[in-house]
Amino acid sequence: MIGVETRKETMVRSSSSKKQKKPKKESSLWWMYLPALAVVSFFILYPFISGIKISFTNWNGFSQTYDYIGFNQYKRMFSDPDTWLVVKNTLLYGLGSTLFQNVIGLMYALLLNQSIRMRSFARTIVYLPVIISPLIMGYIWYFFFAFQGGALNDILILLGIDKINALGDPSINTWLIVFVNTFQFVGIAMIIYLAGLQSISKDFYEAAEIDGASAFQQFRTITLPLLMPSITINMVINIIGGLKLFDVIIALTGGGPGYASQSMSTFMYDLYFNRQDAGYAATQGILMAFIILIISLAALVFFKRKEVEA
């Protein structure tokens, strides 16, 4: 009996020693993260820290010398009416595009998830604008909405209606930018929703039909809750993409008239290259980074809490 107990103790000690050695093997895997950390640090972390540093200066973007002026640029930013105009536009582009992309993308996904003819062709057509450069997409739509020679005004003239200056009207051009951004990237939302829909088991719908649930009740109680992971992904991606919108604005309106359609991205571009005010541009960049971080994290946490397990 003593020998058996001794053997048991030896086996327990050997197994515990193996368990203690296991973390050492796992810890060696952390070296695999170093290349990714180096890339992130060099291309994201270092420029961000440099931007914070520049935001406390009066640098013009070209000179070899500059002075540190403390929080003067931040005081200037919060008292500048242009700041609040571009923030409002940025929120419109980000949240407006997100809303339309998700609603329309989900509608496309629900339709093209059915057994209909040429659904693969239809999916391709909806996704096709995604592969076009946003700048090129902006110029394509510019020639449609342009006041002189634009296709829209040519159609209105044929119908006997007065021409409209859609790109020069601040009450219209911001919504046109939202429309073009939605048109281009709704295909991404559709593909993600299609993947989510195809991962839902048909057993849920069969059980609901036996219980007499209508199509709307099935969508509300089965499809929508089980589609929450896809909604979370789409919401965060669309919010980040919309809040940093740049190319389409440059192509369609150039931020005009004045600053009426500027986003924070185009405003920073104008400050740096046209007004040679790099310190103030960096300050605007820090504000934009925090706005994107706060809104995207809030959306991520909110929709993550809504997710359920299938």
C-alpha positions in Angstrom: 0.0 0.0 0.0 2.8 2.3 0.8 4.4 1.6 -2.6 1.1 2.3 -4.3 0.7 5.6 -2.5 4.3 6.6 -3.3 3.7 5.9 -7.0 0.5 8.0 -6.8 2.3 10.9 -5.2 5.1 10.6 -7.8 2.5 10.7 -10.7 0.7 13.7 -9.1 4.0 15.6 -8.8 5.1 14.8 -12.4 1.7 15.9 -13.7 1.8 19.1 -11.7 5.3 19.8 -12.9 4.1 19.3 -16.5 1.3 21.8 -15.9 3.8 24.3 -14.5 6.0 23.9 -17.6 3.1 24.5 -20.0 2.8 28.3 -19.5 6.5 28.6 -20.5 5.7 27.0 -23.9 2.6 29.2 -24.3 4.6 32.3 -23.4 7.0 31.7 -26.2 4.1 32.3 -28.6 4.1 35.9 -27.7 7.1 36.4 -29.9 4.8 35.8 -32.9 3.0 39.0 -32.1 6.1 41.2 -32.3 6.0 41.8 -36.1 2.4 42.9 -36.0 3.1 45.1 -33.0 6.0 46.6 -34.8 3.9 47.4 -37.8 1.1 48.9 -35.7 3.5 50.9 -33.7 5.3 52.3 -36.7 2.3 53.2 -38.9 -0.3 54.0 -36.3 1.0 54.6 -32.8 4.0 56.7 -33.7 2.1 59.0 -36.1 -0.6 59.4 -33.5 1.8 60.4 -30.8 3.6 62.8 -33.3 0.2 64.3 -34.1 -0.4 65.0 -30.4 3.0 66.6 -30.2 2.3 68.8 -33.2 -1.1 69.9 -31.9 0.8 71.9 -29.2 2.8 73.9 -31.7 2.3 76.6 -34.3 4.0 74.5 -37.1 3.1 75.5 -40.6 3.9 72.0 -42.0 7.0 73.0 -43.9 9.3 75.0 -41.7 12.2 73.3 -39.9 11.4 75.3 -36.7 8.3 75.8 -34.7 7.3 77.0 -31.2 5.3 75.2 -28.5 2.2 77.3 -27.6 0.5 75.0 -25.1 -3.2 74.6 -25.4 -3.8 77.6 -27.6 -4.7 75.4 -30.6 -7.3 73.6 -28.5 -8.8 76.8 -27.3 -8.9 78.1 -30.8 -10.6 74.8 -32.0 -13.4 74.9 -29.5 -14.1 78.6 -30.2 -14.0 78.1 -34.0 -17.5 77.9 -35.6 -16.1 76.0 -38.5 -15.2 73.2 -36.1 -18.8 72.6 -35.1 -19.9 72.8 -38.7 -17.5 70.1 -39.9 -18.3 68.0 -36.8 -22.0 68.1 -37.6 -21.3 67.1 -41.2 -18.9 64.3 -40.1 -21.6 62.9 -37.8 -24.2 63.1 -40.6 -21.8 61.3 -43.0 -20.9 58.7 -40.4 -24.3 58.0 -38.8 -26.4 58.7 -41.9 -24.4 56.4 -44.1 -24.4 53.7 -41.4 -28.2 53.8 -41.1 -28.9 53.6 -44.8 -26.2 51.0 -45.6 -27.5 48.7 -42.9 -31.2 49.0 -43.7 -30.7 48.7 -47.5 -28.0 46.0 -47.1 -30.2 43.9 -44.9 -33.1 44.3 -47.4 -30.9 43.2 -50.2 -29.6 40.2 -48.1 -33.1 39.1 -47.2 -34.2 39.3 -50.9 -31.1 37.7 -52.4 -31.1 34.9 -49.8 -34.2 33.5 -51.4 -34.2 30.9 -54.2 -34.7 33.3 -57.1 -33.4 33.3 -60.6 -30.1 35.2 -61.3 -29.5 35.9 -57.6 -25.7 35.4 -58.0 -25.7 38.0 -60.8 -27.8 40.4 -58.7 -25.4 40.0 -55.7 -22.5 40.8 -58.0 -24.2 43.9 -59.4 -24.9 45.2 -55.8 -21.3 44.5 -54.7 -19.6 45.8 -57.9 -19.3 49.5 -56.7 -17.2 48.4 -53.7 -14.3 47.6 -56.0 -14.2 51.0 -57.6 -12.0 53.7 -56.0 -14.1 56.1 -53.9 -12.5 59.0 -55.7 -13.6 57.6 -59.1 -17.0 56.9 -57.8 -17.3 60.5 -56.6 -16.4 61.8 -60.1 -18.9 59.5 -61.7 -21.7 60.9 -59.7 -20.3 64.4 -60.1 -21.0 64.3 -63.8 -24.5 63.2 -63.0 -25.3 66.0 -60.5 -23.2 68.8 -62.0 -25.0 72.1 -62.7 -23.5 72.6 -66.1 -23.8 69.5 -68.4 -24.9 67.2 -65.6 -27.1 64.3 -66.6 -29.7 65.2 -63.9 -30.2 68.7 -65.2 -30.4 67.5 -68.8 -33.2 65.2 -67.8 -35.0 68.0 -65.9 -34.7 70.3 -69.0 -36.2 67.6 -71.2 -39.1 67.4 -68.7 -39.6 71.2 -68.8 -38.3 71.6 -65.2 -35.8 74.3 -64.1 -32.2 73.2 -63.4 -31.1 72.7 -59.8 -27.6 73.4 -58.4 -27.6 70.2 -56.2 -23.9 70.3 -55.5 -23.9 74.0 -54.6 -26.8 73.9 -52.2 -25.7 73.1 -48.6 -29.1 71.7 -47.8 -28.8 69.1 -50.5 -25.1 68.4 -51.2 -24.4 66.8 -47.8 -27.2 64.3 -48.3 -25.9 63.6 -51.8 -22.6 62.7 -50.3 -24.4 60.3 -47.9 -26.2 58.8 -50.9 -23.1 58.2 -52.9 -21.2 56.7 -49.9 -24.2 54.4 -49.2 -24.6 53.4 -52.9 -20.9 52.4 -53.0 -20.5 50.4 -49.8 -24.0 48.9 -49.3 -22.6 45.7 -51.0 -20.3 45.1 -48.0 -23.2 45.2 -45.6 -25.2 42.9 -47.9 -22.4 40.3 -48.0 -22.0 40.3 -44.2 -25.7 39.9 -43.7 -25.9 37.1 -46.3 -23.3 35.2 -44.4 -25.2 35.7 -41.1 -28.5 34.6 -42.6 -27.0 31.5 -44.1 -25.6 30.5 -40.7 -29.0 30.5 -39.1 -30.4 26.9 -38.9 -33.7 26.3 -40.8 -34.9 24.3 -37.8 -35.8 27.5 -36.0 -38.1 28.6 -38.9 -39.7 25.2 -39.3 -40.6 25.2 -35.6 -41.9 28.7 -35.8 -44.1 27.8 -38.8 -45.5 24.8 -36.8 -46.4 27.3 -34.0 -48.2 29.5 -36.5 -45.7 32.4 -36.5 -46.0 34.9 -39.4 -43.1 36.0 -41.6 -42.7 39.2 -39.6 -42.8 37.4 -36.3 -40.1 35.0 -37.5 -38.0 38.0 -38.6 -38.4 39.8 -35.3 -38.0 36.8 -33.0 -35.5 34.6 -34.9 -33.7 36.4 -37.7 -33.0 39.7 -36.0 -31.7 38.3 -32.7 -29.5 35.7 -34.4 -28.2 38.3 -36.9 -26.9 40.5 -34.1 -23.2 39.5 -34.6 -23.5 40.6 -38.3 -25.2 43.8 -37.3 -22.4 44.5 -34.8 -19.7 44.1 -37.4 -21.6 46.2 -40.0 -22.4 49.0 -37.6 -18.8 49.4 -36.4 -17.3 49.1 -39.9 -19.8 51.6 -41.4 -19.4 54.1 -38.5 -15.7 54.2 -38.8 -15.7 54.4 -42.6 -18.4 57.2 -42.6 -16.8 59.3 -39.9 -13.5 59.4 -41.8 -15.0 60.1 -45.2 -12.7 62.0 -47.6 -12.5 60.9 -51.2 -16.2 61.3 -52.2 -16.4 64.8 -50.7 -13.3 65.9 -52.6 -14.7 64.6 -55.9 -18.3 65.8 -55.5 -18.1 69.2 -53.8 -14.5 69.8 -52.8 -16.0 70.7 -49.3 -17.9 73.7 -50.7 -19.5 76.0 -51.0 -17.2 77.4 -48.4 -17.0 74.8 -45.6 -20.7 73.8 -46.0 -19.9 70.1 -46.9 -16.5 69.7 -45.3 -15.9 66.7 -43.1 -13.2 66.7 -40.4 -10.9 64.8 -42.8 -11.3 67.4 -45.7 -11.0 70.2 -43.1 -7.7 68.9 -41.9 -6.5 68.6 -45.5 -7.5 72.2 -46.2 -5.8 73.4 -43.0 -2.5 71.7 -43.7 -2.1 72.1 -47.5 -4.0 75.3 -48.3 -3.7 77.3 -45.1 -0.3 75.9 -44.0 -1.6 75.5 -40.5 -0.3 72.1 -39.5 -0.6 72.6 -35.8 -4.3 73.4 -36.0 -4.8 70.5 -38.5 -3.2 68.1 -35.9 -5.6 69.4 -33.3 -8.6 68.7 -35.5 -7.1 65.3 -36.1 -7.0 64.5 -32.4 -10.6 65.6 -32.0 -11.7 63.4 -34.9 -9.8 60.4 -33.5 -11.5 60.7 -30.2 -14.9 61.1 -31.8 -14.4 58.0 -33.9 -13.1 56.0 -30.9 -16.0 57.0 -28.6 -18.8 56.4 -31.1 -17.4 53.1 -32.5 -16.7 51.7 -29.0 -20.2 52.8 -27.8 -21.7 51.0 -30.8 -19.6 47.9 -30.3 -20.6 47.6 -26.6 -24.2 48.3 -27.2 -24.7 45.8 -30.0 -22.5 43.2 -28.3 -24.9 43.2 -25.4 -27.8 42.5 -27.8 -26.2 39.3 -29.2 -27.6 35.9 -28.3 -26.3 32.4 -28.8 -27.9 30.2 -31.3 
